[in-house]
Amino acid sequence: MSSLTWLTEGEKGYGRFALESVCSLRDASTGTTVTYGLGSEVLAGHVYGAAGLVMKPNYLFQIAASPKAHAIFRTYARHRPDRDSSGTNAGLFKEMDLKVVNRGAVVLCDFAAIEDHFDRHSQFSARVTFPQVAATVVEIEFPVKHVNLQRAHRRFQVETGPILLPTRIHAGRDKDISMPKFNTAFIHFNRLEEVEVTLRTPTRVGLRSTRFYSKTVKLLADVSLLASLNRRKG
């Protein structure tokens, strides 16, 4: 299983999250790449608590991290922007291990290939590369949790998430020690040169504001839809 594992500095406790997606930032001028993993979202708990295991007030949290930096997104019923946090791992985490399990896969270049692997119940995944901004190339990879197929009109559509997207990137020389500004999003696409991403943003619900996936933008991208060959590489 691909995973993100922390070891806290104080309690010396391990926590492991299944990976939702990875985001790689490559500096085209130096060739260096930093990869960040997005762990699964969970309801916050009092770990090993004697008086109850669930944090009050209830909130969801999700971590994005590299071996050197992290960001934690927290979602309350009422939006509390001050509760999100980010920074270097030093002082908070003794270790941060990003484990990506690579498996053999084939790129699906047309509807016939997509239909074939749909009928085989193959595990789909996707790799999306965005046009280079300044010196940075952004590439995200993620499993596909929901795919639609219409045989009569030879159409498909992927709807999945959450994925990890950068919204602001630090200078190249600081990239390996500073946490870029990230957000989580859901992604839709039915062609291989454009995606729609829906970002988690403050959203008004009646008299309250919460964080929800409510801002959708279209982005040009190079999309590769893949099907697993069910064997681990290496």
KEKE-3310 file (N, C-alpha, C; in steps of 0.2 Angstrom, whole numbers, plus 5000, padded with zeros to 4 digits):
npx = (5004:5003:5009:5009:5019:5021:5032:5031:5039:5038:5029:5034:5027:5020:5011:5001:4995:4985:4989:4981:4985:4999:5010:5022:5035:5045:5060:5064:5076:5086:5084:5080:5069:5055:5044:5027:5016:4998:4989:4975:4960:4954:4943:4947:4956:4958:4972:4975:4967:4960:4948:4939:4939:4937:4940:4934:4928:4921:4931:4938:4954:4968:4984:4997:5013:5031:5047:5053:5045:5028:5010:4994:4977:4962:4945:4931:4914:4910:4919:4936:4949:4961:4966:4972:4988:5006:5023:5041:5046:5055:5056:5043:5040:5049:5052:5047:5040:5037:5030:5029:5021:5025:5018:5016:5010:4998:4997:4982:4976:4966:4947:4944:4954:4952:4939:4941:4949:4941:4931:4938:4939:4950:4962:4961:4972:4979:4989:4994:5000:5004:5005:5021:5026:5035:5050:5045:5038:5023:5017:5005:4999:4987:4975:4961:4945:4932:4924:4916:4907:4901:4895:4888:4891:4904:4911:4919:4921:4931:4929:4935:4945:4951:4964:4981:4985:4997:4995:5003:5021:5037:5053:5065:5077:5073:5064:5066:5065:5055:5037:5027:5012:4998:4982:4968:4958:4945:4944:4939:4938:4936:4943:4959:4967:4963:4957:4945:4945:4940:4941:4944:4937:4933:4915:4899:4886:4870:4870:4883:4900:4909:4922:4922:4921:4920:4924:4926:4938:4944:4958:4972:4980:4991:4985:4987:4979:4979:4980:4981:4993:4993:5005:5019:5032:5049)
npy = (4994:5011:5024:5037:5040:5046:5050:5056:5069:5072:5063:5051:5043:5033:5037:5032:5034:5030:5034:5047:5055:5060:5074:5080:5092:5099:5107:5114:5121:5116:5103:5096:5087:5088:5078:5077:5070:5066:5062:5051:5058:5060:5058:5068:5062:5058:5051:5035:5039:5040:5045:5045:5044:5052:5068:5084:5100:5091:5087:5086:5080:5082:5077:5084:5081:5081:5073:5084:5094:5100:5101:5104:5101:5107:5104:5111:5111:5124:5136:5138:5146:5148:5136:5128:5122:5124:5120:5117:5100:5098:5098:5095:5083:5068:5059:5057:5048:5044:5033:5026:5014:5007:5000:4989:4996:5001:5013:5021:5024:5026:5025:5011:5004:5009:5004:4990:4988:4992:4982:4972:4975:4982:4991:5008:5022:5039:5051:5068:5081:5098:5113:5121:5133:5147:5141:5129:5112:5104:5089:5077:5062:5049:5037:5031:5033:5033:5030:5033:5026:5026:5016:5017:5029:5030:5036:5042:5046:5053:5054:5060:5060:5065:5076:5083:5099:5112:5129:5140:5142:5141:5150:5142:5138:5137:5127:5114:5115:5123:5124:5123:5132:5123:5116:5105:5096:5090:5081:5081:5074:5071:5070:5071:5082:5092:5097:5098:5106:5106:5116:5116:5128:5142:5142:5149:5144:5146:5156:5153:5150:5138:5125:5119:5109:5119:5128:5128:5126:5126:5118:5118:5103:5089:5073:5057:5042:5027:5009:4996:4983:4974:4969:4971:4983:4980)
npz = (5000:4996:5005:5019:5032:5048:5062:5077:5086:5100:5107:5102:5093:5080:5065:5052:5035:5022:5005:4995:4984:4974:4972:4962:4961:4949:4946:4932:4928:4936:4937:4949:4959:4970:4979:4985:4997:4998:5012:5017:5022:5039:5053:5067:5081:5099:5102:5109:5120:5136:5141:5130:5113:5102:5095:5102:5098:5084:5070:5053:5047:5037:5030:5020:5014:5013:5015:5022:5025:5029:5027:5036:5034:5041:5044:5050:5056:5056:5048:5051:5048:5054:5059:5050:5046:5043:5039:5042:5045:5056:5073:5076:5069:5070:5060:5043:5031:5015:5006:4990:4981:4967:4952:4938:4923:4910:4897:4892:4877:4869:4866:4864:4871:4884:4886:4886:4897:4907:4906:4910:4924:4928:4938:4938:4936:4936:4928:4928:4920:4921:4911:4911:4923:4925:4931:4935:4934:4936:4942:4945:4952:4954:4961:4952:4957:4953:4937:4922:4908:4892:4880:4868:4862:4863:4874:4889:4906:4920:4937:4952:4967:4984:4977:4977:4975:4970:4975:4976:4974:4981:4979:4969:4976:4989:4989:4994:5007:5011:5013:4999:4995:4996:4990:4992:4980:4970:4954:4937:4921:4904:4892:4886:4886:4894:4911:4924:4939:4956:4969:4987:4997:5007:5010:5010:5020:5023:5037:5041:5038:5030:5025:5009:4994:4981:4971:4955:4942:4925:4917:4906:4902:4901:4900:4906:4906:4915:4916:4928:4928:4937:4944:4954:4951:4951)
capx = (5000:5006:5007:5013:5020:5025:5035:5031:5045:5037:5026:5037:5021:5019:5004:5001:4989:4984:4990:4976:4988:5006:5012:5029:5037:5052:5063:5067:5082:5091:5082:5078:5061:5052:5037:5023:5010:4992:4986:4968:4956:4951:4940:4952:4955:4962:4976:4975:4963:4956:4941:4935:4944:4936:4941:4928:4923:4923:4934:4942:4960:4972:4991:5001:5020:5037:5052:5056:5040:5021:5004:4988:4971:4957:4939:4926:4907:4911:4926:4941:4955:4968:4967:4976:4995:5011:5030:5046:5045:5059:5053:5036:5041:5056:5053:5041:5041:5033:5031:5025:5022:5025:5016:5016:5003:4998:4993:4976:4977:4959:4942:4944:4958:4948:4933:4944:4951:4935:4928:4943:4939:4957:4962:4963:4975:4980:4995:4992:5006:5002:5010:5027:5025:5042:5054:5042:5034:5019:5014:5001:4997:4982:4970:4954:4940:4925:4925:4910:4908:4895:4898:4885:4894:4911:4913:4921:4923:4934:4927:4939:4949:4954:4971:4985:4987:5000:4993:5009:5027:5042:5059:5068:5083:5070:5059:5067:5065:5049:5031:5023:5005:4994:4975:4965:4953:4942:4946:4935:4940:4933:4947:4966:4971:4960:4954:4941:4947:4936:4945:4941:4937:4927:4909:4894:4880:4866:4874:4889:4905:4913:4926:4919:4924:4915:4927:4928:4941:4946:4965:4975:4985:4993:4982:4988:4975:4983:4977:4986:4994:4993:5011:5023:5038:5055)
capy = (5000:5017:5027:5042:5038:5050:5048:5062:5071:5072:5056:5046:5039:5033:5037:5030:5036:5028:5040:5049:5057:5063:5079:5081:5099:5098:5113:5113:5124:5112:5095:5093:5086:5086:5075:5078:5065:5068:5056:5051:5062:5056:5062:5069:5058:5058:5045:5032:5043:5036:5047:5046:5043:5057:5075:5088:5099:5086:5090:5082:5083:5078:5080:5084:5081:5078:5072:5090:5099:5097:5105:5100:5104:5105:5106:5111:5113:5132:5138:5141:5146:5149:5130:5125:5124:5121:5122:5112:5095:5098:5100:5092:5076:5065:5056:5058:5043:5044:5026:5025:5007:5007:4994:4990:4999:5002:5019:5019:5030:5027:5022:5004:5002:5011:4999:4984:4987:4993:4976:4968:4977:4984:4997:5014:5028:5044:5055:5074:5086:5105:5117:5124:5140:5149:5135:5123:5108:5101:5083:5074:5055:5047:5032:5033:5030:5032:5031:5032:5023:5025:5012:5019:5036:5029:5041:5041:5052:5051:5059:5057:5064:5072:5076:5088:5104:5118:5136:5145:5139:5145:5150:5136:5136:5135:5122:5108:5116:5126:5120:5127:5133:5118:5115:5099:5097:5084:5082:5078:5074:5066:5071:5070:5088:5097:5094:5103:5104:5109:5117:5117:5135:5145:5142:5151:5139:5150:5161:5150:5148:5131:5124:5114:5109:5124:5133:5124:5129:5122:5119:5114:5098:5083:5068:5050:5037:5021:5003:4992:4976:4969:4967:4977:4984:4980)
capz = (5000:4996:5012:5022:5039:5053:5069:5081:5090:5107:5110:5099:5091:5073:5062:5044:5031:5015:5000:4990:4978:4975:4968:4961:4958:4946:4944:4925:4928:4940:4937:4955:4960:4977:4979:4991:4997:5002:5016:5018:5027:5044:5059:5072:5088:5105:5101:5115:5125:5141:5142:5124:5107:5097:5097:5102:5093:5079:5064:5049:5046:5031:5029:5014:5017:5010:5020:5025:5026:5029:5029:5038:5033:5046:5042:5055:5053:5055:5045:5056:5044:5058:5062:5046:5048:5038:5040:5041:5050:5062:5080:5076:5067:5070:5053:5038:5026:5009:5002:4984:4978:4959:4949:4931:4920:4903:4896:4888:4872:4865:4869:4864:4877:4891:4887:4887:4904:4911:4906:4914:4930:4930:4943:4934:4939:4931:4929:4925:4920:4919:4908:4915:4925:4927:4930:4939:4931:4941:4939:4950:4951:4959:4959:4949:4961:4949:4930:4918:4902:4888:4874:4862:4860:4864:4879:4896:4911:4926:4943:4958:4972:4983:4974:4980:4970:4973:4973:4976:4974:4983:4975:4968:4981:4995:4988:4997:5014:5013:5011:4995:4996:4993:4992:4990:4975:4966:4947:4932:4914:4899:4887:4888:4886:4899:4917:4928:4946:4961:4975:4994:4998:5011:5007:5014:5021:5028:5041:5043:5033:5031:5019:5005:4987:4978:4966:4949:4936:4919:4916:4901:4905:4898:4905:4905:4910:4915:4919:4932:4926:4943:4946:4957:4948:4955)
cpx = (5004:5004:5011:5013:5024:5027:5035:5037:5044:5035:5030:5032:5021:5012:5005:4995:4990:4985:4984:4979:4995:5007:5019:5030:5044:5054:5067:5074:5088:5090:5080:5071:5060:5045:5034:5018:5004:4989:4979:4965:4953:4948:4945:4951:4960:4966:4977:4972:4959:4949:4937:4941:4943:4937:4935:4931:4926:4926:4938:4949:4964:4979:4993:5008:5025:5042:5054:5051:5033:5016:4998:4982:4966:4951:4934:4919:4907:4918:4930:4948:4962:4970:4971:4983:5000:5018:5034:5044:5049:5056:5047:5037:5048:5057:5046:5043:5036:5034:5026:5026:5020:5023:5016:5009:5004:4994:4988:4975:4970:4954:4942:4948:4955:4943:4936:4946:4946:4931:4932:4943:4946:4957:4965:4967:4976:4986:4993:4998:5003:5007:5015:5025:5032:5046:5051:5037:5030:5016:5011:4999:4992:4978:4964:4949:4933:4926:4918:4911:4902:4897:4895:4888:4901:4914:4915:4922:4925:4931:4930:4942:4948:4961:4974:4987:4991:4996:4998:5015:5033:5048:5062:5073:5079:5065:5060:5066:5058:5043:5028:5016:5001:4986:4973:4959:4951:4943:4941:4938:4937:4937:4954:4970:4968:4957:4950:4943:4942:4939:4941:4942:4932:4921:4903:4888:4875:4870:4881:4894:4909:4918:4923:4922:4919:4917:4929:4932:4944:4954:4967:4980:4986:4991:4984:4983:4978:4978:4982:4987:4995:4999:5015:5029:5044:5053)
cpy = (5006:5021:5033:5041:5043:5047:5055:5063:5070:5065:5050:5041:5039:5034:5036:5031:5033:5034:5041:5051:5059:5069:5081:5088:5098:5105:5112:5116:5120:5104:5092:5092:5085:5084:5075:5073:5068:5062:5057:5055:5058:5061:5062:5065:5059:5051:5042:5035:5038:5038:5048:5046:5049:5064:5079:5096:5095:5090:5085:5085:5079:5081:5079:5085:5078:5076:5078:5095:5096:5103:5101:5104:5102:5108:5105:5112:5120:5133:5141:5141:5146:5142:5126:5127:5121:5123:5116:5106:5095:5101:5096:5084:5074:5062:5057:5053:5043:5038:5026:5018:5008:5000:4995:4992:5000:5009:5018:5025:5031:5024:5015:5001:5003:5006:4992:4983:4989:4986:4971:4969:4979:4990:5003:5019:5033:5048:5062:5079:5093:5108:5121:5131:5142:5143:5129:5119:5104:5095:5079:5067:5053:5041:5035:5029:5029:5034:5029:5030:5023:5022:5015:5025:5036:5035:5039:5047:5050:5057:5056:5062:5062:5071:5082:5093:5110:5125:5141:5141:5143:5145:5144:5133:5134:5129:5116:5109:5120:5123:5125:5127:5128:5119:5108:5100:5090:5086:5078:5079:5069:5067:5071:5076:5094:5094:5100:5101:5109:5110:5118:5124:5137:5145:5144:5146:5143:5156:5159:5150:5142:5130:5118:5115:5113:5128:5128:5128:5124:5124:5115:5109:5092:5077:5061:5046:5030:5015:4999:4985:4971:4966:4972:4977:4984:4974)
cpz = (5000:5002:5014:5029:5043:5059:5072:5085:5098:5110:5107:5096:5083:5071:5054:5041:5024:5010:4996:4984:4980:4970:4968:4958:4956:4944:4937:4925:4931:4939:4943:4956:4967:4976:4986:4991:5001:5005:5016:5023:5032:5049:5065:5079:5093:5105:5108:5121:5130:5142:5136:5118:5102:5099:5097:5102:5087:5073:5060:5048:5040:5031:5022:5017:5012:5016:5024:5027:5026:5029:5031:5037:5038:5044:5048:5052:5052:5053:5050:5052:5048:5061:5057:5048:5043:5041:5039:5046:5056:5068:5081:5075:5067:5063:5049:5032:5021:5005:4996:4981:4971:4956:4941:4928:4913:4902:4891:4883:4868:4869:4870:4870:4884:4892:4889:4894:4909:4911:4910:4922:4933:4934:4938:4939:4934:4933:4925:4926:4917:4915:4913:4917:4928:4926:4933:4934:4937:4938:4945:4948:4956:4956:4956:4953:4958:4942:4927:4911:4898:4881:4868:4858:4861:4869:4886:4900:4918:4931:4949:4962:4979:4980:4977:4974:4973:4970:4973:4978:4976:4978:4975:4973:4988:4995:4992:5005:5016:5010:5006:4997:4993:4994:4989:4985:4973:4958:4943:4925:4910:4892:4890:4888:4890:4905:4920:4935:4951:4967:4981:4996:5003:5007:5012:5014:5026:5031:5043:5037:5034:5025:5015:4998:4982:4973:4961:4944:4931:4918:4910:4905:4900:4902:4902:4909:4909:4918:4922:4928:4931:4945:4948:4953:4953:4960)
residu = (MET:SER:SER:LEU:THR:TRP:LEU:THR:GLU:GLY:GLU:LYS:GLY:TYR:GLY:ARG:PHE:ALA:LEU:GLU:SER:VAL:CYS:SER:LEU:ARG:ASP:ALA:SER:THR:GLY:THR:THR:VAL:THR:TYR:GLY:LEU:GLY:SER:GLU:VAL:LEU:ALA:GLY:HIS:VAL:TYR:GLY:ALA:ALA:GLY:LEU:VAL:MET:LYS:PRO:ASN:TYR:LEU:PHE:GLN:ILE:ALA:ALA:SER:PRO:LYS:ALA:HIS:ALA:ILE:PHE:ARG:THR:TYR:ALA:ARG:HIS:ARG:PRO:ASP:ARG:ASP:SER:SER:GLY:THR:ASN:ALA:GLY:LEU:PHE:LYS:GLU:MET:ASP:LEU:LYS:VAL:VAL:ASN:ARG:GLY:ALA:VAL:VAL:LEU:CYS:ASP:PHE:ALA:ALA:ILE:GLU:ASP:HIS:PHE:ASP:ARG:HIS:SER:GLN:PHE:SER:ALA:ARG:VAL:THR:PHE:PRO:GLN:VAL:ALA:ALA:THR:VAL:VAL:GLU:ILE:GLU:PHE:PRO:VAL:LYS:HIS:VAL:ASN:LEU:GLN:ARG:ALA:HIS:ARG:ARG:PHE:GLN:VAL:GLU:THR:GLY:PRO:ILE:LEU:LEU:PRO:THR:ARG:ILE:HIS:ALA:GLY:ARG:ASP:LYS:ASP:ILE:SER:MET:PRO:LYS:PHE:ASN:THR:ALA:PHE:ILE:HIS:PHE:ASN:ARG:LEU:GLU:GLU:VAL:GLU:VAL:THR:LEU:ARG:THR:PRO:THR:ARG:VAL:GLY:LEU:ARG:SER:THR:ARG:PHE:TYR:SER:LYS:THR:VAL:LYS:LEU:LEU:ALA:ASP:VAL:SER:LEU:LEU:ALA:SER:LEU:ASN:ARG:ARG:LYS:GLY)
# end
